[in-house]
Amino acid sequence: MARSGSEHVHVAIVGAGFSGVGAAIRLRQAGIHDFVVFERGDEVGGVWRDNRYPGCACDVESPLYSYSFAPNPEWSRMFSPQGEILDYVRRCASEFGVLPHVRFGHAISEAAWNPATKRWQLDGPRGQFTADVLVAGMGALSEPWVPGFRGIERFEGPAFHSARWDPDAALDGQRVAVVGTGASAIQIVPRIQQRVGQLRLFQRTAPWVLPRRDRAFKPVERQLFANLPITQKLLRVGLYLRHESLVLGFRNPSIMRVVQRQALRYLHHQIEDPQLRERLRPDFTLGCKRVLLSDDYYPALAQDNVELVSAGIRELVSNGIVDTEGRLHELDAIIWATGFHVANPPFAKHVRGRSGESLAEVWRGSPTAHLGSMVAGFPNLFLLTGPNTGLGHSSMLLMIEAQLELLLGVLRELDGREAVTVEPDPAVQARYVDQIDRGGKGTVWTAGGCASWYLDQTGRNSTLWPWSTHAYMRRAKFERGDYVVDGV
């Protein structure tokens, strides 16, 4: 029975981004209405609500970066900006009846399995709850990471992470540093370069950049999408097949080197200065780190008010950054474009299973889960975008939807057979993880000569799915023999 003063729900979903909203929609479509979505923010959207930096946009084409059951004929561009994507999530949450289930401003700080009641106990600043099933939909890019540089507290100007953009920070005409050269930085730099007085870009490793080739959809195209939906579906299928073909390169570094030559030609065409060009030339195989798409990043770096700093950061002082060569870069503001806690998600410390150990303690720095979704010893816990469900080549919405079908299979088992708990058989989970590790050997992600955020602290790729999305869709089915199912 529920603890005194706590509220009980059948399914508790944590997070109202694409994963959480998608889970809520599919539950309602399956006739399950006893669920609550706990969202710490004041609206839905997840990363697309939190990331509001200049130039923020998707790096997967919009017709593919959307729910298959909710096509949007109104996308303005092939690669939609943040505001449109946020509006899309809002509209889906509203039109599919999700909003009445969402508790905004409800952070969940602790979740523990109670073996006596066989329920999850959830605690947060707004109260206590219990749930039969806990769905973790917080996402891998929800907790910003800022390196612990010495003296970071000394800097007196505004300093903020790209995912916590300060719209009131005065950047016009100022001396600004962007630290990092990942997906956020290459979108931010071209947008602020014309505004700031001086821009220093601190680059640890040069990324591979390919042309984005973005374009606006013509009015006639949007009319076709709206009046003849099959046209947008065909576009989605074409984009899907093109992205799936990229798996061959990621799995075979020798093939990827052909694409590298194209990227080097692009670099040579965009940057005239041979010295700058050489500093922007990556020293690892394309795909080992996230491949970046931009039409204006290289031209921005070639401008007179931009300096590429390849030396590392030694410390911060009150008026700037001192690099590892001892040079002081005087600054008015710092933008940390340094990524997120991906392979060591902070929420793992706060989710405790049957033994009382947290996910973080069980994982020991290397997250694992059966089908990237469920963990032995953590009954009725479902992880959306969990370990090894990330992608380096296509849309995460494809993986999310496949996981949601698996979630429905688990719920059917619980609701249709009078079962109380479902969790993976430990031996089955171990075999699955071994298959994932063997499948990743020799791929560009593990043999490409870089240290990426795909790899955890043990050096293992615990982030990416090493095959095609189609392979995951085929695999992500509920097979009762793979699980330990306890009845009433």
N, C-alpha and C positions, 0 to 999 in steps of 0.2 A: 504494500500500500504506500501511497505517497507520504512524504514527510509532512508533518503538521505545518500548515501555512504555505505549502507548495502547490503548484498547479500541474496537472498531468496532461500530456498529449501523447498521441500514438507515435507521431514522427516529429522530431525537432530538427529543423534545418538551420544551420548557422551560416550566415552570409547571404546577401541578396544581390550578388553579381550574376553573370551569365550562368554559372553553375547552380546557384541557389534558386534563381528565378526559373531556370529550366526544370529543376527538380520539382518545384511547386506546380508548374504547368502540367508536367507529366503525371503527377499524383492526382491532380484534379481530373485530367482526362481519363485516368484509370478508375475514377470513382472513389478515390481516397480523399476525404475532406478533413479528417482529424489530424491536422498538422499545423505547426507554427514555424514561421521564418524569423529567426532572431537576427537583427541587423544593427550593428553598433552605430552606423551613420544615420542621417536624417532623410535619406532617400535611397532608392535602389541604384544599381549601376556598378558597384565594386570598383575595379581599377579604372573604369571609364568615368566614374564619379570623382575619384581621388586624383587622377592625373589630368591636370588642367594647364600644363605648361604650354608655352607658345609652340605651335607646330605639331602638337600631339595628334597622331592619326594612327590608323591601323596599317600594319605591313603585310596584311593578307587582303586580297580583293573582297570588297563588301558582299557581293552575291554569295561568296563561300563563307565569309565570316558572319553568319547569321543562322538562326535556327532553320532547319529544313522544313519545319511545319509552320513557319511564319516568314515567308519571303517578303521583302520590302521593295516595292517598285519605285520608291521615291529616293533611293540613294542618289546623291548629287554627283558623286565621283566614283571612280573605280576603287580608290583607296579612301575610305570615308574619314573625315576628321572626327575628333573626340566628341564634339557636341552632338553630331548626328548619331553616333553609336550610343551615347547616353540616352538620347531621345528614343532610340529604337528599344532599348531595354525597358525604359519607362512605359512605352506604349504596349509592349508585350505584357508587362506585369499588370497593366490596367485592363487590356482587352481580354486577357485570359483569366481574369478574376483572382489574381494573386494578392493584390494589395490588402484585402481584408485579413489575410493571414499573416501579414508582416508586422512585427513589433519593432518599430524604429527606436533608436536610442537604447537598445537592449544588447549590451555586450555580454558575452558568456566568458567568464574568467576561469572557471574550472568545470571539468566534466569527469565524473567518476562512475564506474560501473558498480552497482550494489548487488553482490551475489545473492543476498537474502531475498531482495524484492525482484531481482532480475530486471532491473530498470537502470537507466542512466540518470544520475543526479546532476543537475546543472545549477551552477551558482553564478550570479552576476550582481552588479550594483543595484539592479532593479528588482531583485528577488530570486527565489528558488523555484526550480521546475524539475519535473521528472518526465522521462520519455521512454517508450519501448525501444525506439530506434533513433539513433543519432546520425545525422548526415552532415558531414563537415564539408561545407562549400566555400571555405574562405579563400581558396586559390593560392597559387604559388607566388604571386607577385603582389601580395597585400601588405607585407612588412618591409619598409625601406631599410637598406643597409648603408651605413656611413662608416668608413674605416676609422679606427681609433687612433688617428694621428696625434703625435705629441703636441700639446699646447692648443688643441682644437677649441678649448673654451676661452682662449685668450683673444681670439679675433673679435674685433669690436664692431664690425659691419654686419649687415644681414647675411646669414648663411643658412641655406635651406636645401632639402632634397628635392629633386625634380618632381617626385610624387606628392610633395607637400608645398607646392608652389606658392610663394608669397606674392599676391597680386599688388600689394602696396609697396613692395621693394622698389626703390628708385634705381633704375638701371640706365636710363637715358643719359648718354654722355659720361658714364662712369667707367671705372676700371673693374672689369668683371672677369672672374675665373670660372670656367666650367671644368670640373674634375671628372674624367671618364670619357670614353669614346664608344659607348654602346648605343643601343637603339634609341634611347631618349636623347642622348647628346647630339646625335646627328640630325635630329629633328629640331632641337633647341637652337643650336649654333647658327644655322642660316637665318632663323627668325629674329634673333637678338643682335646679330652682327651689325646690322645697319643702325641699330639704336644706340649701342654702347660706344664709349670713347675708345677704349682698348679692350680687347678680348684675348685672354690667355687660355688656351685649351691644353690641359694636362693629360698627356697620353702615355699610358703604361705600355700598351701594345697596339699597334695599328690594326684596325679592323679591315676585313674585306668588304668592299662596297660595290654593289651592282646598280645599274640605272633602274629607277623606280617605274618610269614610263607611266606616270599617273595621267589621267585625263578626266574631264567632265563627261557625264552621260548627256547625250543630246536629248532635247525634249521628245523627239520621235521615239527614242529608245525607251524613255520612261513611260510613254503612252503604250508602247507595245508590251512592256512588262506588266502594266496595270490591266490592259484589255485582253492580252493574250499571254497568260502566265507561263505557258509552255516555253516562250522565248527566254524568259529569265531562268527557267529550270534548265534549259539546254546550255545557257551560258554557264550556270553553276556546274553542270556535268563536265563541260569542257575545261573549266578551271580546275575542277577536282582531278581530272585525268592528268592534266599538265603537272600539277603539284605531286601527284603520286609517282610520276615518272622520275622525279628528282631523287627518290629513294635509292635508285641505282647508283647515283653519284655518291650519296652519303655512305652507302655500304661498300663502295669500291673507290678508295682514294685516287686510284690511277685514272678513273673516269673523271673525277672532280677536278683533276689538274687541267683538263681540257677547258672547263668553265673558268678556271683560274686565268688562263691566257686571255680570255675575253675581259675579265676583270682588270687585268694589268693594262690591256689596251685602253679600257675606259679611264683608268688612272692617268695614263700617259696623255690621253686626249684632254683631260680636264685640268691637269696641273702642268704648267710650262716650266716652272723652276725645277731643274733636275735635282737639286739638293733637297728641296721640300718633297719632291716626288719620291725620292729614295727613303725618306723618313716615314712616308705614308705607305710604304710597301710592306705588307705583312710578311712575317717569317714563319708562318705555319700554313698547313693545307686549308684551302677554302672549305668552310663548313665545320671545322673543328670548333670554332666559336660561332655564335649566331651570325648568319649572313645578313648584312644590312642593305637596305634599299634607299637610295636617295638620288635626286636629280640636282640638288643644290648644295650638298655638303662640301664637296671639293672646291667649287667656285668660291664659297664663303671663306674657306681656309686660305685662299690665294689673295685675299684682300689685305690692304696695307695696315689696317687696324687689328689684325689677327696675328697672334704668335702661337706656334705649336711648341709646347714645352715637353720634351721627351725625358728630361731628368725626373727622377722620382721626388716625392714630397718628404722632406726631413721633419719639418715641424711647422706649426702655425704660430704667428706672432700677432700682436695687436693690430698691425696695419697690413698684414698680408701672409704670404706663404714663402717659406725658405725651402728651396729645392735641395736635392742631395749633392749638388755641386756648390752649395753655399750661397747661391744667388737669392736675393730677396726680391720677390715680386709684390710690389705695393698694389693693394687692391681695396676697392670699396665694397665689393660683394662677392660671395662665393656660392656657386650652384653645384651641389653634389649630384652628379648623374652617375651614381655608383651602384645602382642595381638594388637587388632585394635578397632577403633570406629565402633561398630556394631549397637547397639541399639540407638545410637545418631549420625547418619551419618552427618559429617560436611557439605555435599552438601545441606542438607535440609535448612540451613540458607540462602542459596543463590538462592532458587527457590520460586518465588512469584506468587500466583494465582490471581483469578479474584478480590478478595477483597484487594489485596495488601499485605496480610499477607504471610509470608513464610511458607514452609512446617513445619519447626521447631516450629513456633508459633502456627500453627494449631495442631500439634501433641502433644505439651506440654510434651515432654519427653517420649511419648509412641506412636511410629509410628503405623499407621493403614492404610489400603488400601483395596478396594474391590478386592478380589482374589489376594491380594498382589501386585496389578498391577496399579490400577487407583484410584484417590482420588477426592472426591466431592469438587468442587470449583477450581479444577485445570484442565480445559478442555484440551483434547488432550495431556495429559501428561501420559506417560507409564513408569512404574518402573520395570526394570528387576531385579530379585532377591530382590524384595521389601519386606515389612513387612510380616512375617509369611510364607515365601517361603523357608526358610533355612531347612536343613535336619540334623538329628542326626544319620541317619542310612543308607544313600545311596548316590548316585551320584547327585550332583547339576545339572549336564547336563540334567538329566531327567526333572527337574523343569523348567530349562531354555527353553528347547524345547517346553514344554507345554505352557509356557508363550508366546513363539513366535507364536504359533498357535492362541492364544487369540489376540495378536497384529495384526495378519493378519485379523482376524475377525473385529477388530475395523477399520482397514484401508479399508476393503471392504465396511463397512458401510459408511465411509466418501467418498470414491471414487465412489461407485455405486449408491448412493441415493441422490447425490448432497447435502449431509450434510456438515456442516462446523465444528461443534464441537460435541464431545462425552465426557461424564463424567458420573460417577455412580450416580444413584439416592441416595440422602443422606440416606433415610430410608432403602434402600436395602443394602447399605454399612454398616449401623449400625447393621442390622440383621446379616450380614455376620460376622462382628467382634465379635458379641455376640456368634455366633456359634463356632468361633475359640476359644474364651475364655472358653466356656463351654466344648469344646472338649479337651482342655488342662488340665482340672482339674483332679487330681488324677494320672496324668502321672508322670513318674520319673523326668521329667524336672521341674515340679512345686512342687512335693511332695517327692523329693529325698533327702532333707536335705542339700542342698548346695546353694550357691549364685554364679550363673554362668553368663557368658557373654550373655547367651540366654535371661536373664531377663533385662528389662530396669529399669530406675531409679524409676519407680513406683512399681516395683516388678512384673510386668506383663511379660509373655513370648510373646514378640513381634517379635521374630526372627524365631522360628521353626514352620513348618507345623506339626500339631499333629496327622496326619493319614498317610496312605500309599501314595506313589507317584501315584499309580493307581487311588486313590480317587481324587487326585488333577487333574490328566489328564481328568477324567470324568467331573470334575466341571469347569475347565477352558475353557468354551465355551462362545462365545459372544451371549448373550440373549438380544435382543433389549429392552425388557420390563424392564430390570434392569438398563437402562441408560437413561439419559436426552440427547436427540439428537436434535440439532438445525439445521435448514436448512438455505438456502441462505437468 
